[in-house]
Amino acid sequence: MHATTGCVCRALDVLHVAAAVIVKAKGMLTFDKHQRELAKAEGLEVAP
């Protein structure tokens, strides 16, 4: 994952998004602002 350079992300945010990328998820549900930014940067659709 290369998107962490422009985002303030915590370790668990990175792990959650990495897991979604590894299992080839198309999107994820999160209410966390930092996790949302990272997921969008990795190309995941984010809800809500």
N, CA, C and O atoms as a DFTB+ gen file, in Angstrom:
192 C
 N C O
     1  1       0.845      -1.180       0.000
     2  2       0.000       0.000       0.000
     3  2       0.883       1.232       0.000
     4  3       1.811       1.349       0.800
     5  1       0.593       2.121      -0.878
     6  2       1.412       3.311      -1.044
     7  2       0.702       4.590      -0.658
     8  3       1.317       5.656      -0.680
     9  1      -0.554       4.525      -0.311
    10  2      -1.356       5.726      -0.090
    11  2      -1.123       6.377       1.262
    12  3      -1.674       7.450       1.510
    13  1      -0.342       5.790       2.138
    14  2      -0.179       6.324       3.475
    15  2       0.694       7.571       3.527
    16  3       0.732       8.228       4.567
    17  1       1.387       7.924       2.467
    18  2       2.285       9.078       2.509
    19  2       1.553      10.402       2.654
    20  3       2.102      11.339       3.233
    21  1       0.322      10.510       2.143
    22  2      -0.405      11.770       2.224
    23  2      -1.530      11.760       3.241
    24  3      -2.393      12.637       3.207
    25  1      -1.542      10.807       4.129
    26  2      -2.664      10.620       5.042
    27  2      -2.132      10.318       6.441
    28  3      -1.174       9.563       6.608
    29  1      -2.764      10.918       7.430
    30  2      -2.420      10.589       8.819
    31  2      -3.248       9.375       9.194
    32  3      -4.453       9.485       9.422
    33  1      -2.607       8.217       9.258
    34  2      -3.325       6.966       9.496
    35  2      -2.739       6.238      10.694
    36  3      -1.528       6.236      10.917
    37  1      -3.612       5.634      11.442
    38  2      -3.182       4.821      12.567
    39  2      -2.935       3.400      12.087
    40  3      -3.406       3.009      11.018
    41  1      -2.202       2.632      12.871
    42  2      -1.827       1.273      12.478
    43  2      -3.043       0.401      12.194
    44  3      -3.049      -0.339      11.211
    45  1      -4.064       0.471      13.027
    46  2      -5.240      -0.367      12.803
    47  2      -6.010       0.056      11.559
    48  3      -6.629      -0.784      10.905
    49  1      -5.984       1.337      11.223
    50  2      -6.610       1.786       9.980
    51  2      -5.924       1.126       8.790
    52  3      -6.581       0.625       7.878
    53  1      -4.615       1.132       8.813
    54  2      -3.835       0.536       7.728
    55  2      -4.110      -0.961       7.643
    56  3      -4.267      -1.500       6.547
    57  1      -4.168      -1.635       8.786
    58  2      -4.429      -3.076       8.779
    59  2      -5.815      -3.403       8.238
    60  3      -5.967      -4.353       7.470
    61  1      -6.820      -2.638       8.624
    62  2      -8.176      -2.892       8.136
    63  2      -8.273      -2.692       6.627
    64  3      -8.868      -3.509       5.925
    65  1      -7.699      -1.623       6.141
    66  2      -7.750      -1.355       4.707
    67  2      -6.909      -2.390       3.949
    68  3      -7.307      -2.851       2.879
    69  1      -5.764      -2.748       4.495
    70  2      -4.924      -3.769       3.852
    71  2      -5.670      -5.092       3.756
    72  3      -5.590      -5.775       2.735
    73  1      -6.390      -5.457       4.803
    74  2      -7.170      -6.700       4.774
    75  2      -8.233      -6.642       3.686
    76  3      -8.451      -7.629       2.984
    77  1      -8.891      -5.511       3.540
    78  2      -9.907      -5.364       2.497
    79  2      -9.280      -5.486       1.109
    80  3      -9.862      -6.097       0.213
    81  1      -8.111      -4.914       0.937
    82  2      -7.424      -4.990      -0.350
    83  2      -6.990      -6.430      -0.632
    84  3      -7.132      -6.907      -1.757
    85  1      -6.468      -7.116       0.366
    86  2      -5.990      -8.486       0.191
    87  2      -7.116      -9.433      -0.212
    88  3      -6.924     -10.299      -1.065
    89  1      -8.289      -9.271       0.397
    90  2      -9.411     -10.153       0.051
    91  2     -10.175      -9.659      -1.180
    92  3     -11.210     -10.213      -1.548
    93  1      -9.645      -8.612      -1.802
    94  2     -10.220      -8.041      -3.022
    95  2     -11.659      -7.549      -2.825
    96  3     -12.527      -7.753      -3.674
    97  1     -11.878      -6.911      -1.702
    98  2     -13.186      -6.310      -1.430
    99  2     -13.392      -5.126      -2.368
   100  3     -12.439      -4.446      -2.747
   101  1     -14.630      -4.893      -2.730
   102  2     -14.939      -3.756      -3.598
   103  2     -15.177      -2.497      -2.786
   104  3     -15.074      -1.385      -3.304
   105  1     -15.495      -2.674      -1.513
   106  2     -15.771      -1.534      -0.666
   107  2     -15.705      -1.907       0.794
   108  3     -15.472      -3.062       1.151
   109  1     -15.914      -0.912       1.633
   110  2     -15.923      -1.163       3.069
   111  2     -16.790      -0.135       3.777
   112  3     -17.033       0.959       3.267
   113  1     -17.243      -0.506       4.944
   114  2     -18.068       0.356       5.776
   115  2     -17.214       0.883       6.912
   116  3     -16.635       0.105       7.670
   117  1     -17.131       2.204       7.033
   118  2     -16.351       2.795       8.114
   119  2     -16.900       4.177       8.461
   120  3     -17.372       4.912       7.593
   121  1     -16.828       4.507       9.720
   122  2     -17.205       5.836      10.186
   123  2     -15.967       6.648      10.577
   124  3     -16.089       7.789      11.021
   125  1     -14.789       6.068      10.415
   126  2     -13.529       6.697      10.782
   127  2     -13.008       7.542       9.618
   128  3     -12.832       7.035       8.510
   129  1     -12.763       8.817       9.866
   130  2     -12.324       9.749       8.816
   131  2     -11.004       9.306       8.175
   132  3     -10.883       9.307       6.950
   133  1     -10.033       8.934       8.978
   134  2      -8.721       8.565       8.445
   135  2      -8.798       7.260       7.640
   136  3      -8.189       7.135       6.578
   137  1      -9.550       6.303       8.163
   138  2      -9.702       5.035       7.465
   139  2     -10.439       5.244       6.143
   140  3     -10.119       4.608       5.138
   141  1     -11.412       6.127       6.151
   142  2     -12.168       6.448       4.940
   143  2     -11.235       7.023       3.863
   144  3     -11.292       6.604       2.708
   145  1     -10.394       7.965       4.235
   146  2      -9.470       8.579       3.277
   147  2      -8.509       7.548       2.694
   148  3      -8.245       7.539       1.491
   149  1      -7.993       6.683       3.559
   150  2      -7.055       5.659       3.105
   151  2      -7.742       4.668       2.173
   152  3      -7.187       4.295       1.140
   153  1      -8.947       4.241       2.537
   154  2      -9.680       3.286       1.703
   155  2      -9.989       3.875       0.324
   156  3      -9.851       3.192      -0.690
   157  1     -10.401       5.128       0.289
   158  2     -10.672       5.784      -0.991
   159  2      -9.396       5.885      -1.815
   160  3      -9.428       5.690      -3.030
   161  1      -8.279       6.185      -1.172
   162  2      -7.002       6.285      -1.881
   163  2      -6.583       4.946      -2.470
   164  3      -5.866       4.904      -3.470
   165  1      -7.025       3.852      -1.856
   166  2      -6.707       2.517      -2.358
   167  2      -7.721       2.028      -3.377
   168  3      -7.610       0.908      -3.875
   169  1      -8.716       2.860      -3.694
   170  2      -9.679       2.515      -4.718
   171  2     -10.903       1.765      -4.247
   172  3     -11.646       1.219      -5.062
   173  1     -11.126       1.730      -2.943
   174  2     -12.304       1.055      -2.397
   175  2     -13.483       2.033      -2.334
   176  3     -13.304       3.226      -2.090
   177  1     -14.675       1.509      -2.555
   178  2     -15.880       2.312      -2.342
   179  2     -16.142       2.326      -0.854
   180  3     -16.059       1.283      -0.207
   181  1     -16.459       3.489      -0.292
   182  2     -16.641       3.618       1.144
   183  2     -18.069       4.064       1.442
   184  3     -18.587       4.990       0.818
   185  1     -18.690       3.395       2.397
   186  2     -20.036       3.755       2.846
   187  2     -19.986       3.925       4.347
   188  3     -19.121       3.310       4.971
   189  1     -20.793       4.665       4.942
   190  2     -21.914       5.422       4.456
   191  2     -21.496       6.746       3.888
   192  3     -22.341       7.515       3.430
